Amino acid sequence: MASYNRTQRIGEEIRKVVSAMLISGIKDYRINSLISVTDVEVTSDLSYAYVYVSILGGNKESSMAGLKSACGYIRKEVGKNVKLRHTPEIIFKLDDSIEKGMYMENLIKKVNQESEKNDKSSDEETQGE
């Protein structure tokens, strides 16, 4: 149980450092869209940190390539800011759950609008009788 809490705490610290770097610290022309860190999972042996990012706007493949090329620099900065004997290897993974959520929300809105239209038309038919 203690190991789980430690990895979770370290993941949160890594998330803060990487998020701050995405705002101001990475100067790569490929990273030109809105990127947010949605989650960080650290393996129990602290050798890998999987950083899940959401990319809105811009070219996702290009942004991911920019992030992957900056992994060494990001790892160095994480090592400076998170006090560990061994800094985990940073691995970026694309998280499209926000886009999927927006898509589902739009579908629900569309269904609700169609339902309201059908309700109004059925109300008008019953009043006309």
Backbone bond lengths (Angstrom), bond angles and torsions (degrees), N, CA, C in turn:
res aa  C-N    CA-C-N  psi(-1)  N-CA   C-N-CA  omega(-1)  CA-C   N-CA-C  phi
1 M - - - 1.450 - - 1.528 111.17 -
2 A 1.324 117.75 -40.80 1.459 121.30 -180.00 1.522 110.87 -63.57
3 S 1.324 117.19 -37.68 1.454 121.35 179.08 1.525 110.75 -62.97
4 Y 1.322 116.66 -39.84 1.462 120.71 179.63 1.523 110.22 -63.90
5 N 1.326 117.23 -44.76 1.454 120.56 179.63 1.524 111.28 -64.45
6 R 1.308 117.15 -37.59 1.461 120.92 -179.83 1.524 110.41 -66.76
7 T 1.327 117.57 -46.21 1.465 119.56 -179.95 1.522 110.75 -64.61
8 Q 1.304 116.60 -36.42 1.463 120.32 178.23 1.536 110.15 -65.49
9 R 1.317 117.19 -43.76 1.462 122.08 179.73 1.534 110.54 -64.34
10 I 1.322 116.87 -43.27 1.465 120.91 179.02 1.525 110.07 -65.47
11 G 1.325 116.82 -40.38 1.460 120.71 176.89 1.516 111.96 -59.66
12 E 1.312 116.94 -40.08 1.464 121.21 178.32 1.526 110.85 -66.18
13 E 1.320 117.46 -39.72 1.463 120.77 177.47 1.526 110.68 -65.50
14 I 1.326 116.99 -41.65 1.466 120.86 178.03 1.522 109.63 -63.96
15 R 1.332 117.23 -40.19 1.470 121.26 178.96 1.525 110.48 -59.38
16 K 1.320 117.33 -43.17 1.464 120.96 -179.83 1.526 111.26 -63.51
17 V 1.331 116.44 -44.36 1.468 120.49 -178.79 1.525 110.61 -65.01
18 V 1.334 116.93 -47.21 1.467 120.53 -178.19 1.527 110.17 -65.83
19 S 1.322 118.03 -40.13 1.469 120.84 178.27 1.523 110.92 -60.73
20 A 1.318 116.69 -44.08 1.465 120.43 178.48 1.523 110.75 -63.55
21 M 1.322 116.97 -38.56 1.464 120.55 179.16 1.522 111.37 -66.82
22 L 1.319 117.45 -37.14 1.459 120.20 179.30 1.523 111.21 -66.20
23 I 1.314 116.51 -28.89 1.462 120.05 178.84 1.524 110.89 -75.60
24 S 1.332 117.14 -41.94 1.462 117.58 -170.78 1.521 116.60 -133.44
25 G 1.331 118.99 -15.36 1.451 118.14 -166.38 1.510 118.30 -104.19
26 I 1.318 120.03 -11.50 1.461 120.52 -175.05 1.522 108.71 -107.95
27 K 1.309 115.57 119.21 1.462 121.45 -178.57 1.527 109.40 -106.97
28 D 1.304 116.82 75.15 1.461 121.62 178.85 1.522 107.54 -125.68
29 Y 1.325 116.61 125.88 1.463 120.86 -176.45 1.525 112.41 -61.31
30 R 1.338 117.52 -22.19 1.467 120.12 -178.94 1.522 111.99 -76.50
31 I 1.315 115.97 -20.85 1.463 120.24 -179.24 1.525 107.36 -95.57
32 N 1.329 115.74 82.58 1.461 120.43 -175.63 1.525 112.37 -123.87
33 S 1.311 117.71 13.41 1.457 120.62 179.49 1.524 109.50 -115.82
34 L 1.317 115.40 174.88 1.460 120.36 179.18 1.525 108.83 -76.65
35 I 1.321 115.94 114.32 1.462 121.62 -178.94 1.516 108.34 -118.95
36 S 1.324 115.79 128.79 1.462 119.67 176.30 1.519 109.37 -128.25
37 V 1.313 115.26 144.72 1.461 121.44 178.23 1.523 107.15 -86.48
38 T 1.331 116.33 118.18 1.463 120.21 -177.73 1.521 112.37 -92.73
39 D 1.323 117.55 -30.01 1.458 120.25 -178.45 1.526 109.24 -164.48
40 V 1.319 115.60 156.85 1.464 122.10 172.65 1.517 107.16 -135.12
41 E 1.320 116.04 125.47 1.461 121.75 175.93 1.523 108.05 -113.63
42 V 1.315 115.97 125.08 1.459 121.84 179.77 1.523 107.79 -108.26
43 T 1.336 116.25 132.79 1.463 119.44 178.57 1.523 109.54 -66.33
44 S 1.325 115.99 157.64 1.468 120.46 -175.02 1.530 112.88 -63.33
45 D 1.344 117.42 -27.23 1.466 119.40 177.74 1.534 112.17 -89.94
46 L 1.326 117.06 5.05 1.466 124.66 177.08 1.526 113.56 61.74
47 S 1.316 117.76 24.51 1.460 119.31 -179.61 1.529 112.52 -90.53
48 Y 1.314 118.30 -23.21 1.463 122.09 -179.60 1.519 110.27 -133.14
49 A 1.333 114.81 142.96 1.462 121.40 172.87 1.525 106.89 -125.15
50 Y 1.316 116.02 114.44 1.460 121.45 178.20 1.521 107.87 -89.82
51 V 1.328 115.71 113.55 1.458 121.87 -177.08 1.527 107.46 -102.63
52 Y 1.326 115.86 114.10 1.462 121.73 -179.74 1.520 108.60 -91.93
53 V 1.335 115.60 124.43 1.460 120.79 -177.73 1.520 110.21 -121.62
54 S 1.317 114.21 146.59 1.455 121.76 174.98 1.521 107.10 -110.14
55 I 1.325 116.72 130.69 1.457 121.84 -177.13 1.519 108.08 -118.10
56 L 1.326 115.76 117.61 1.460 121.26 178.82 1.518 108.58 -113.15
57 G 1.315 116.09 125.97 1.451 120.93 -178.05 1.517 110.98 78.26
58 G 1.296 116.37 159.95 1.456 120.34 178.08 1.522 112.78 74.56
59 N 1.311 115.62 -174.75 1.453 122.62 -178.18 1.528 109.44 -91.81
60 K 1.316 116.69 115.26 1.467 121.32 -176.50 1.521 112.00 -65.33
61 E 1.335 116.96 -42.83 1.463 120.23 -178.23 1.524 110.64 -62.95
62 S 1.319 115.93 -42.98 1.457 120.86 179.56 1.530 110.98 -65.24
63 S 1.328 116.66 -42.63 1.466 120.41 178.89 1.522 111.37 -64.24
64 M 1.333 116.92 -41.73 1.468 120.18 178.25 1.524 110.62 -64.46
65 A 1.336 116.97 -38.92 1.465 120.23 177.69 1.529 110.32 -63.51
66 G 1.328 117.02 -40.06 1.459 120.92 177.16 1.517 111.93 -63.48
67 L 1.335 116.37 -41.86 1.465 120.12 178.45 1.526 110.94 -65.29
68 K 1.328 116.33 -42.55 1.468 119.61 -179.40 1.524 111.37 -65.05
69 S 1.330 116.62 -35.89 1.465 118.27 179.22 1.529 111.50 -72.60
70 A 1.332 117.44 -22.39 1.463 121.18 179.69 1.525 112.52 -92.55
71 C 1.324 118.39 5.16 1.472 121.72 -176.41 1.525 112.86 -55.59
72 G 1.317 117.45 -42.51 1.462 120.48 -179.06 1.520 111.94 -62.96
73 Y 1.319 116.15 -45.35 1.460 121.26 178.13 1.529 110.75 -63.81
74 I 1.319 116.06 -43.78 1.468 120.44 179.62 1.524 110.15 -63.28
75 R 1.320 116.72 -42.27 1.468 120.57 179.61 1.527 110.69 -61.84
76 K 1.335 116.21 -40.41 1.466 120.50 178.81 1.527 110.41 -62.59
77 E 1.322 116.97 -43.49 1.465 120.84 179.60 1.529 111.46 -67.84
78 V 1.325 116.61 -37.72 1.469 119.99 175.85 1.524 109.17 -62.34
79 G 1.330 116.97 -42.21 1.461 121.11 178.69 1.517 112.89 -61.24
80 K 1.339 117.06 -34.70 1.465 120.67 178.24 1.530 111.66 -70.73
81 N 1.328 116.26 -34.97 1.465 120.62 -171.72 1.520 114.91 -97.76
82 V 1.320 117.47 -23.07 1.465 121.20 179.53 1.523 106.81 -113.05
83 K 1.294 116.42 116.94 1.463 121.12 -173.82 1.527 110.95 -78.46
84 L 1.333 114.69 99.01 1.461 122.17 177.23 1.519 108.48 -136.30
85 R 1.298 116.49 153.59 1.461 120.68 176.12 1.527 109.91 -68.09
86 H 1.318 116.27 -40.22 1.462 122.36 -179.42 1.525 107.82 -128.12
87 T 1.327 116.97 123.63 1.463 120.85 179.39 1.524 109.10 -81.48
88 P 1.327 117.31 129.13 1.468 119.51 -179.38 1.528 112.15 -64.52
89 E 1.314 115.38 150.64 1.456 120.78 173.68 1.523 107.70 -71.87
90 I 1.330 116.35 132.28 1.459 121.84 -177.22 1.526 108.99 -90.38
91 I 1.320 116.07 126.72 1.462 121.93 177.33 1.526 107.63 -126.40
92 F 1.330 116.09 119.33 1.463 120.62 -179.61 1.519 110.45 -88.40
93 K 1.322 115.04 137.55 1.462 121.66 176.68 1.520 107.77 -131.30
94 L 1.326 115.06 139.24 1.459 120.97 -179.65 1.524 109.79 -77.53
95 D 1.314 116.48 128.68 1.465 122.97 178.18 1.523 107.33 -114.16
96 D 1.315 116.60 108.31 1.462 120.02 -179.09 1.527 112.42 -101.73
97 S 1.316 117.27 21.48 1.465 120.50 -178.40 1.526 111.70 -65.79
98 I 1.334 118.14 -31.98 1.462 120.23 178.76 1.523 109.81 -66.57
99 E 1.329 116.99 -43.72 1.463 119.94 178.11 1.520 111.32 -64.71
100 K 1.324 116.41 -40.86 1.465 119.45 177.60 1.521 110.58 -63.22
101 G 1.316 116.82 -39.44 1.457 120.98 177.66 1.518 111.89 -63.88
102 M 1.332 116.97 -41.81 1.466 120.51 177.82 1.519 110.56 -64.85
103 Y 1.327 117.05 -39.70 1.461 121.48 178.27 1.530 110.33 -62.59
104 M 1.337 116.30 -45.47 1.467 120.19 179.21 1.528 110.93 -64.36
105 E 1.320 116.69 -39.25 1.461 120.05 178.85 1.528 110.66 -62.70
106 N 1.333 116.87 -41.53 1.463 120.38 177.64 1.521 111.44 -64.39
107 L 1.337 116.87 -39.26 1.465 119.67 177.07 1.525 111.15 -62.90
108 I 1.306 116.96 -42.95 1.470 120.95 179.74 1.522 110.33 -63.67
109 K 1.341 117.17 -42.78 1.464 120.23 177.53 1.522 110.91 -60.60
110 K 1.326 116.25 -42.58 1.461 120.79 -179.30 1.528 110.53 -63.17
111 V 1.319 116.90 -44.48 1.467 121.02 179.12 1.527 110.08 -63.46
112 N 1.330 117.36 -42.11 1.462 120.85 178.88 1.522 111.58 -63.19
113 Q 1.336 117.31 -40.68 1.460 120.96 178.22 1.521 110.91 -64.09
114 E 1.325 117.00 -43.59 1.463 120.47 178.54 1.524 110.53 -65.19
115 S 1.312 117.00 -37.52 1.458 121.36 178.37 1.528 110.56 -64.83
116 E 1.334 116.93 -41.47 1.461 120.51 177.86 1.521 111.04 -64.08
117 K 1.334 117.19 -40.66 1.466 120.70 178.08 1.523 110.32 -62.27
118 N 1.331 116.42 -43.97 1.465 120.39 179.50 1.520 111.01 -64.85
119 D 1.324 117.60 -38.74 1.465 121.28 178.38 1.526 110.78 -64.35
120 K 1.334 116.84 -42.19 1.463 120.52 179.56 1.519 111.00 -65.02
121 S 1.332 116.63 -43.02 1.468 119.28 -178.96 1.521 110.75 -67.82
122 S 1.319 118.98 -36.51 1.467 120.64 178.38 1.524 110.50 -71.35
123 D 1.348 118.51 -32.98 1.460 121.51 176.06 1.523 110.64 -66.15
124 E 1.336 116.86 -40.40 1.461 120.77 179.16 1.523 111.06 -65.99
125 E 1.329 117.17 -37.44 1.465 120.96 179.32 1.523 110.71 -66.60
126 T 1.321 117.69 -40.40 1.470 120.34 -179.48 1.517 110.84 -71.79
127 Q 1.325 119.31 -30.76 1.459 121.53 177.82 1.522 111.09 -74.25
128 G 1.319 116.89 -29.62 1.463 121.78 -179.71 1.514 112.34 -74.13
129 E 1.293 119.67 -16.41 1.464 122.26 -177.23 1.465 113.23 -83.74
